[in-house]
């Protein structure tokens, strides 16, 4: 069930980003709502896995893959729409490829990204990478960034409509990218022991 939720949210994000190219206010409001659902489903799949005792290493990998696809599809879609500069999706994609490659090697050696068999040894690494606080804060920041970027780019948006929202959107974009980098660094720093 948890893996099915991951698959659904992955497919739904592709639909949402595709719909952003249909530039009407009604479609954008639908995209806003569906984006909130896609990002809410990120927490739902983990909850379902724990609730129904479906937590497995394979499920954790599927969850991370779904996270990565959703994150990268949104950033690349926003780039294609001209909403974000090129460096943002480049940073996110390169960080994702590097950390997931290292995690794949660690998984072969019996370590996971999160949980009891986490690959992180240092307390700071555990806090930044695998703690619920860090994962939820990063997810929340991305959710606000993605959803507010859609709202601030509403076609025919009245300039007086929530003028402060642009600042919130860009603050969350930069915080999300900073979180992306900061959460990837401990994985890179702990990688030498897995690459031997």
VEXVEX-419529 format. One record per residue (C-alpha): residue in three letters; x, y, z. Coordinates in nm, 3 decimals. Layout:
! residues N
<atom><type>ALA</type><xx>X</xx><yy>Y</yy><zz>Z</zz></atom>
...
***
This chain:
! residues 196
<atom><type>UNK</type><xx>0.000</xx><yy>0.000</yy><zz>0.000</zz></atom>
<atom><type>UNK</type><xx>0.279</xx><yy>0.246</yy><zz>0.089</zz></atom>
<atom><type>UNK</type><xx>0.459</xx><yy>0.179</yy><zz>-0.239</zz></atom>
<atom><type>UNK</type><xx>0.132</xx><yy>0.235</yy><zz>-0.427</zz></atom>
<atom><type>UNK</type><xx>0.097</xx><yy>0.575</yy><zz>-0.260</zz></atom>
<atom><type>UNK</type><xx>0.454</xx><yy>0.658</yy><zz>-0.369</zz></atom>
<atom><type>UNK</type><xx>0.370</xx><yy>0.556</yy><zz>-0.726</zz></atom>
<atom><type>UNK</type><xx>0.049</xx><yy>0.760</yy><zz>-0.729</zz></atom>
<atom><type>UNK</type><xx>0.218</xx><yy>1.075</yy><zz>-0.599</zz></atom>
<atom><type>UNK</type><xx>0.495</xx><yy>1.036</yy><zz>-0.857</zz></atom>
<atom><type>UNK</type><xx>0.245</xx><yy>1.010</yy><zz>-1.142</zz></atom>
<atom><type>UNK</type><xx>0.035</xx><yy>1.292</yy><zz>-1.000</zz></atom>
<atom><type>UNK</type><xx>0.333</xx><yy>1.529</yy><zz>-0.986</zz></atom>
<atom><type>UNK</type><xx>0.398</xx><yy>1.467</yy><zz>-1.357</zz></atom>
<atom><type>UNK</type><xx>0.035</xx><yy>1.556</yy><zz>-1.433</zz></atom>
<atom><type>UNK</type><xx>0.049</xx><yy>1.870</yy><zz>-1.219</zz></atom>
<atom><type>UNK</type><xx>0.368</xx><yy>2.003</yy><zz>-1.375</zz></atom>
<atom><type>UNK</type><xx>0.232</xx><yy>1.927</yy><zz>-1.722</zz></atom>
<atom><type>UNK</type><xx>-0.086</xx><yy>2.120</yy><zz>-1.638</zz></atom>
<atom><type>UNK</type><xx>0.117</xx><yy>2.426</yy><zz>-1.540</zz></atom>
<atom><type>UNK</type><xx>0.175</xx><yy>2.481</yy><zz>-1.912</zz></atom>
<atom><type>UNK</type><xx>-0.203</xx><yy>2.536</yy><zz>-1.950</zz></atom>
<atom><type>UNK</type><xx>-0.198</xx><yy>2.896</yy><zz>-1.838</zz></atom>
<atom><type>UNK</type><xx>-0.540</xx><yy>2.966</yy><zz>-1.693</zz></atom>
<atom><type>UNK</type><xx>-0.622</xx><yy>3.072</yy><zz>-1.336</zz></atom>
<atom><type>UNK</type><xx>-0.856</xx><yy>2.777</yy><zz>-1.285</zz></atom>
<atom><type>UNK</type><xx>-0.592</xx><yy>2.523</yy><zz>-1.389</zz></atom>
<atom><type>UNK</type><xx>-0.331</xx><yy>2.691</yy><zz>-1.168</zz></atom>
<atom><type>UNK</type><xx>-0.561</xx><yy>2.672</yy><zz>-0.864</zz></atom>
<atom><type>UNK</type><xx>-0.610</xx><yy>2.301</yy><zz>-0.939</zz></atom>
<atom><type>UNK</type><xx>-0.232</xx><yy>2.264</yy><zz>-0.964</zz></atom>
<atom><type>UNK</type><xx>-0.193</xx><yy>2.441</yy><zz>-0.631</zz></atom>
<atom><type>UNK</type><xx>-0.436</xx><yy>2.203</yy><zz>-0.460</zz></atom>
<atom><type>UNK</type><xx>-0.291</xx><yy>1.894</yy><zz>-0.626</zz></atom>
<atom><type>UNK</type><xx>0.060</xx><yy>2.004</yy><zz>-0.528</zz></atom>
<atom><type>UNK</type><xx>-0.048</xx><yy>2.019</yy><zz>-0.165</zz></atom>
<atom><type>UNK</type><xx>-0.189</xx><yy>1.665</yy><zz>-0.202</zz></atom>
<atom><type>UNK</type><xx>0.129</xx><yy>1.536</yy><zz>-0.373</zz></atom>
<atom><type>UNK</type><xx>0.345</xx><yy>1.672</yy><zz>-0.093</zz></atom>
<atom><type>UNK</type><xx>0.106</xx><yy>1.552</yy><zz>0.179</zz></atom>
<atom><type>UNK</type><xx>0.128</xx><yy>1.202</yy><zz>0.027</zz></atom>
<atom><type>UNK</type><xx>0.503</xx><yy>1.211</yy><zz>0.098</zz></atom>
<atom><type>UNK</type><xx>0.426</xx><yy>1.180</yy><zz>0.467</zz></atom>
<atom><type>UNK</type><xx>0.130</xx><yy>0.949</yy><zz>0.409</zz></atom>
<atom><type>UNK</type><xx>0.334</xx><yy>0.670</yy><zz>0.249</zz></atom>
<atom><type>UNK</type><xx>0.569</xx><yy>0.653</yy><zz>0.548</zz></atom>
<atom><type>UNK</type><xx>0.278</xx><yy>0.662</yy><zz>0.791</zz></atom>
<atom><type>UNK</type><xx>0.100</xx><yy>0.378</yy><zz>0.608</zz></atom>
<atom><type>UNK</type><xx>0.420</xx><yy>0.172</yy><zz>0.598</zz></atom>
<atom><type>UNK</type><xx>0.463</xx><yy>0.206</yy><zz>0.975</zz></atom>
<atom><type>UNK</type><xx>0.093</xx><yy>0.164</yy><zz>1.058</zz></atom>
<atom><type>UNK</type><xx>0.052</xx><yy>-0.156</yy><zz>0.857</zz></atom>
<atom><type>UNK</type><xx>0.398</xx><yy>-0.293</yy><zz>0.935</zz></atom>
<atom><type>UNK</type><xx>0.510</xx><yy>-0.260</yy><zz>0.573</zz></atom>
<atom><type>UNK</type><xx>0.843</xx><yy>-0.092</yy><zz>0.646</zz></atom>
<atom><type>UNK</type><xx>1.112</xx><yy>-0.258</yy><zz>0.433</zz></atom>
<atom><type>UNK</type><xx>1.445</xx><yy>-0.158</yy><zz>0.285</zz></atom>
<atom><type>UNK</type><xx>1.292</xx><yy>-0.179</yy><zz>-0.062</zz></atom>
<atom><type>UNK</type><xx>1.006</xx><yy>0.045</yy><zz>0.052</zz></atom>
<atom><type>UNK</type><xx>1.252</xx><yy>0.300</yy><zz>0.188</zz></atom>
<atom><type>UNK</type><xx>1.430</xx><yy>0.304</yy><zz>-0.149</zz></atom>
<atom><type>UNK</type><xx>1.098</xx><yy>0.346</yy><zz>-0.334</zz></atom>
<atom><type>UNK</type><xx>1.010</xx><yy>0.636</yy><zz>-0.101</zz></atom>
<atom><type>UNK</type><xx>1.343</xx><yy>0.809</yy><zz>-0.166</zz></atom>
<atom><type>UNK</type><xx>1.308</xx><yy>0.754</yy><zz>-0.542</zz></atom>
<atom><type>UNK</type><xx>0.958</xx><yy>0.901</yy><zz>-0.536</zz></atom>
<atom><type>UNK</type><xx>1.084</xx><yy>1.198</yy><zz>-0.331</zz></atom>
<atom><type>UNK</type><xx>1.362</xx><yy>1.256</yy><zz>-0.580</zz></atom>
<atom><type>UNK</type><xx>1.136</xx><yy>1.234</yy><zz>-0.886</zz></atom>
<atom><type>UNK</type><xx>0.876</xx><yy>1.469</yy><zz>-0.737</zz></atom>
<atom><type>UNK</type><xx>1.138</xx><yy>1.721</yy><zz>-0.629</zz></atom>
<atom><type>UNK</type><xx>1.325</xx><yy>1.719</yy><zz>-0.960</zz></atom>
<atom><type>UNK</type><xx>1.011</xx><yy>1.726</yy><zz>-1.177</zz></atom>
<atom><type>UNK</type><xx>0.887</xx><yy>2.038</yy><zz>-0.998</zz></atom>
<atom><type>UNK</type><xx>1.222</xx><yy>2.221</yy><zz>-1.014</zz></atom>
<atom><type>UNK</type><xx>1.279</xx><yy>2.129</yy><zz>-1.379</zz></atom>
<atom><type>UNK</type><xx>0.920</xx><yy>2.224</yy><zz>-1.463</zz></atom>
<atom><type>UNK</type><xx>0.966</xx><yy>2.559</yy><zz>-1.292</zz></atom>
<atom><type>UNK</type><xx>1.287</xx><yy>2.609</yy><zz>-1.491</zz></atom>
<atom><type>UNK</type><xx>1.106</xx><yy>2.532</yy><zz>-1.818</zz></atom>
<atom><type>UNK</type><xx>0.838</xx><yy>2.785</yy><zz>-1.723</zz></atom>
<atom><type>UNK</type><xx>1.108</xx><yy>3.047</yy><zz>-1.655</zz></atom>
<atom><type>UNK</type><xx>1.023</xx><yy>3.072</yy><zz>-1.286</zz></atom>
<atom><type>UNK</type><xx>1.359</xx><yy>2.969</yy><zz>-1.139</zz></atom>
<atom><type>UNK</type><xx>1.720</xx><yy>3.009</yy><zz>-1.256</zz></atom>
<atom><type>UNK</type><xx>1.910</xx><yy>2.710</yy><zz>-1.400</zz></atom>
<atom><type>UNK</type><xx>2.140</xx><yy>2.671</yy><zz>-1.100</zz></atom>
<atom><type>UNK</type><xx>1.854</xx><yy>2.563</yy><zz>-0.871</zz></atom>
<atom><type>UNK</type><xx>1.755</xx><yy>2.244</yy><zz>-1.057</zz></atom>
<atom><type>UNK</type><xx>2.124</xx><yy>2.173</yy><zz>-1.127</zz></atom>
<atom><type>UNK</type><xx>2.210</xx><yy>2.184</yy><zz>-0.756</zz></atom>
<atom><type>UNK</type><xx>1.911</xx><yy>1.966</yy><zz>-0.667</zz></atom>
<atom><type>UNK</type><xx>1.977</xx><yy>1.707</yy><zz>-0.940</zz></atom>
<atom><type>UNK</type><xx>2.353</xx><yy>1.680</yy><zz>-0.876</zz></atom>
<atom><type>UNK</type><xx>2.301</xx><yy>1.653</yy><zz>-0.500</zz></atom>
<atom><type>UNK</type><xx>2.034</xx><yy>1.386</yy><zz>-0.553</zz></atom>
<atom><type>UNK</type><xx>2.249</xx><yy>1.177</yy><zz>-0.788</zz></atom>
<atom><type>UNK</type><xx>2.551</xx><yy>1.194</yy><zz>-0.556</zz></atom>
<atom><type>UNK</type><xx>2.367</xx><yy>1.113</yy><zz>-0.233</zz></atom>
<atom><type>UNK</type><xx>2.151</xx><yy>0.841</yy><zz>-0.386</zz></atom>
<atom><type>UNK</type><xx>2.455</xx><yy>0.678</yy><zz>-0.546</zz></atom>
<atom><type>UNK</type><xx>2.629</xx><yy>0.668</yy><zz>-0.208</zz></atom>
<atom><type>UNK</type><xx>2.311</xx><yy>0.541</yy><zz>-0.042</zz></atom>
<atom><type>UNK</type><xx>2.287</xx><yy>0.260</yy><zz>-0.298</zz></atom>
<atom><type>UNK</type><xx>2.641</xx><yy>0.148</yy><zz>-0.213</zz></atom>
<atom><type>UNK</type><xx>2.564</xx><yy>0.172</yy><zz>0.160</zz></atom>
<atom><type>UNK</type><xx>2.245</xx><yy>-0.029</yy><zz>0.109</zz></atom>
<atom><type>UNK</type><xx>2.449</xx><yy>-0.313</yy><zz>-0.044</zz></atom>
<atom><type>UNK</type><xx>2.647</xx><yy>-0.314</yy><zz>0.281</zz></atom>
<atom><type>UNK</type><xx>2.332</xx><yy>-0.332</yy><zz>0.496</zz></atom>
<atom><type>UNK</type><xx>2.283</xx><yy>0.036</yy><zz>0.577</zz></atom>
<atom><type>UNK</type><xx>1.977</xx><yy>0.248</yy><zz>0.508</zz></atom>
<atom><type>UNK</type><xx>1.925</xx><yy>0.622</yy><zz>0.472</zz></atom>
<atom><type>UNK</type><xx>1.706</xx><yy>0.636</yy><zz>0.785</zz></atom>
<atom><type>UNK</type><xx>1.599</xx><yy>0.422</yy><zz>1.077</zz></atom>
<atom><type>UNK</type><xx>1.785</xx><yy>0.181</yy><zz>1.301</zz></atom>
<atom><type>UNK</type><xx>2.038</xx><yy>0.080</yy><zz>1.035</zz></atom>
<atom><type>UNK</type><xx>2.110</xx><yy>0.433</yy><zz>0.917</zz></atom>
<atom><type>UNK</type><xx>2.437</xx><yy>0.493</yy><zz>0.739</zz></atom>
<atom><type>UNK</type><xx>2.490</xx><yy>0.810</yy><zz>0.941</zz></atom>
<atom><type>UNK</type><xx>2.731</xx><yy>0.772</yy><zz>1.234</zz></atom>
<atom><type>UNK</type><xx>2.780</xx><yy>1.125</yy><zz>1.361</zz></atom>
<atom><type>UNK</type><xx>2.510</xx><yy>1.285</yy><zz>1.578</zz></atom>
<atom><type>UNK</type><xx>2.513</xx><yy>1.590</yy><zz>1.349</zz></atom>
<atom><type>UNK</type><xx>2.468</xx><yy>1.364</yy><zz>1.044</zz></atom>
<atom><type>UNK</type><xx>2.176</xx><yy>1.188</yy><zz>1.210</zz></atom>
<atom><type>UNK</type><xx>2.018</xx><yy>1.523</yy><zz>1.300</zz></atom>
<atom><type>UNK</type><xx>2.063</xx><yy>1.675</yy><zz>0.953</zz></atom>
<atom><type>UNK</type><xx>1.987</xx><yy>1.370</yy><zz>0.739</zz></atom>
<atom><type>UNK</type><xx>1.774</xx><yy>1.115</yy><zz>0.915</zz></atom>
<atom><type>UNK</type><xx>1.593</xx><yy>1.293</yy><zz>1.199</zz></atom>
<atom><type>UNK</type><xx>1.220</xx><yy>1.344</yy><zz>1.158</zz></atom>
<atom><type>UNK</type><xx>1.268</xx><yy>1.712</yy><zz>1.239</zz></atom>
<atom><type>UNK</type><xx>1.506</xx><yy>1.760</yy><zz>0.946</zz></atom>
<atom><type>UNK</type><xx>1.303</xx><yy>1.552</yy><zz>0.702</zz></atom>
<atom><type>UNK</type><xx>0.974</xx><yy>1.725</yy><zz>0.792</zz></atom>
<atom><type>UNK</type><xx>1.127</xx><yy>2.073</yy><zz>0.789</zz></atom>
<atom><type>UNK</type><xx>1.275</xx><yy>2.010</yy><zz>0.444</zz></atom>
<atom><type>UNK</type><xx>0.947</xx><yy>1.864</yy><zz>0.316</zz></atom>
<atom><type>UNK</type><xx>0.747</xx><yy>2.155</yy><zz>0.459</zz></atom>
<atom><type>UNK</type><xx>0.981</xx><yy>2.415</yy><zz>0.307</zz></atom>
<atom><type>UNK</type><xx>0.959</xx><yy>2.247</yy><zz>-0.036</zz></atom>
<atom><type>UNK</type><xx>0.580</xx><yy>2.226</yy><zz>-0.004</zz></atom>
<atom><type>UNK</type><xx>0.552</xx><yy>2.598</yy><zz>0.069</zz></atom>
<atom><type>UNK</type><xx>0.804</xx><yy>2.684</yy><zz>-0.205</zz></atom>
<atom><type>UNK</type><xx>0.631</xx><yy>2.474</yy><zz>-0.472</zz></atom>
<atom><type>UNK</type><xx>0.277</xx><yy>2.579</yy><zz>-0.385</zz></atom>
<atom><type>UNK</type><xx>0.352</xx><yy>2.950</yy><zz>-0.343</zz></atom>
<atom><type>UNK</type><xx>0.549</xx><yy>2.960</yy><zz>-0.670</zz></atom>
<atom><type>UNK</type><xx>0.236</xx><yy>2.837</yy><zz>-0.844</zz></atom>
<atom><type>UNK</type><xx>0.019</xx><yy>3.103</yy><zz>-0.677</zz></atom>
<atom><type>UNK</type><xx>0.257</xx><yy>3.392</yy><zz>-0.747</zz></atom>
<atom><type>UNK</type><xx>0.261</xx><yy>3.293</yy><zz>-1.116</zz></atom>
<atom><type>UNK</type><xx>-0.118</xx><yy>3.280</yy><zz>-1.148</zz></atom>
<atom><type>UNK</type><xx>-0.218</xx><yy>3.400</yy><zz>-1.494</zz></atom>
<atom><type>UNK</type><xx>-0.398</xx><yy>3.734</yy><zz>-1.474</zz></atom>
<atom><type>UNK</type><xx>-0.292</xx><yy>3.777</yy><zz>-1.111</zz></atom>
<atom><type>UNK</type><xx>-0.393</xx><yy>4.111</yy><zz>-0.969</zz></atom>
<atom><type>UNK</type><xx>-0.074</xx><yy>4.290</yy><zz>-0.847</zz></atom>
<atom><type>UNK</type><xx>-0.257</xx><yy>4.372</yy><zz>-0.523</zz></atom>
<atom><type>UNK</type><xx>-0.335</xx><yy>4.005</yy><zz>-0.452</zz></atom>
<atom><type>UNK</type><xx>-0.114</xx><yy>3.895</yy><zz>-0.163</zz></atom>
<atom><type>UNK</type><xx>0.183</xx><yy>4.115</yy><zz>-0.260</zz></atom>
<atom><type>UNK</type><xx>0.395</xx><yy>3.970</yy><zz>0.023</zz></atom>
<atom><type>UNK</type><xx>0.360</xx><yy>3.618</yy><zz>-0.117</zz></atom>
<atom><type>UNK</type><xx>0.642</xx><yy>3.668</yy><zz>-0.368</zz></atom>
<atom><type>UNK</type><xx>0.886</xx><yy>3.724</yy><zz>-0.081</zz></atom>
<atom><type>UNK</type><xx>0.759</xx><yy>3.416</yy><zz>0.102</zz></atom>
<atom><type>UNK</type><xx>0.790</xx><yy>3.207</yy><zz>-0.213</zz></atom>
<atom><type>UNK</type><xx>1.148</xx><yy>3.311</yy><zz>-0.282</zz></atom>
<atom><type>UNK</type><xx>1.253</xx><yy>3.280</yy><zz>0.082</zz></atom>
<atom><type>UNK</type><xx>1.120</xx><yy>2.922</yy><zz>0.083</zz></atom>
<atom><type>UNK</type><xx>1.290</xx><yy>2.847</yy><zz>-0.250</zz></atom>
<atom><type>UNK</type><xx>1.629</xx><yy>2.952</yy><zz>-0.113</zz></atom>
<atom><type>UNK</type><xx>1.571</xx><yy>2.778</yy><zz>0.221</zz></atom>
<atom><type>UNK</type><xx>1.470</xx><yy>2.457</yy><zz>0.042</zz></atom>
<atom><type>UNK</type><xx>1.782</xx><yy>2.465</yy><zz>-0.177</zz></atom>
<atom><type>UNK</type><xx>2.000</xx><yy>2.538</yy><zz>0.127</zz></atom>
<atom><type>UNK</type><xx>1.839</xx><yy>2.246</yy><zz>0.312</zz></atom>
<atom><type>UNK</type><xx>1.901</xx><yy>2.027</yy><zz>0.008</zz></atom>
<atom><type>UNK</type><xx>2.273</xx><yy>2.108</yy><zz>0.021</zz></atom>
<atom><type>UNK</type><xx>2.308</xx><yy>2.092</yy><zz>0.401</zz></atom>
<atom><type>UNK</type><xx>2.127</xx><yy>1.755</yy><zz>0.418</zz></atom>
<atom><type>UNK</type><xx>2.348</xx><yy>1.613</yy><zz>0.142</zz></atom>
<atom><type>UNK</type><xx>2.684</xx><yy>1.713</yy><zz>0.294</zz></atom>
<atom><type>UNK</type><xx>2.686</xx><yy>1.456</yy><zz>0.580</zz></atom>
<atom><type>UNK</type><xx>2.615</xx><yy>1.176</yy><zz>0.330</zz></atom>
<atom><type>UNK</type><xx>2.912</xx><yy>1.288</yy><zz>0.121</zz></atom>
<atom><type>UNK</type><xx>3.135</xx><yy>1.325</yy><zz>0.428</zz></atom>
<atom><type>UNK</type><xx>3.051</xx><yy>0.974</yy><zz>0.549</zz></atom>
<atom><type>UNK</type><xx>3.087</xx><yy>0.818</yy><zz>0.203</zz></atom>
<atom><type>UNK</type><xx>3.458</xx><yy>0.715</yy><zz>0.216</zz></atom>
<atom><type>UNK</type><xx>3.386</xx><yy>0.421</yy><zz>0.446</zz></atom>
<atom><type>UNK</type><xx>3.135</xx><yy>0.282</yy><zz>0.195</zz></atom>
<atom><type>UNK</type><xx>3.359</xx><yy>0.335</yy><zz>-0.107</zz></atom>
<atom><type>UNK</type><xx>3.647</xx><yy>0.123</yy><zz>0.022</zz></atom>
***
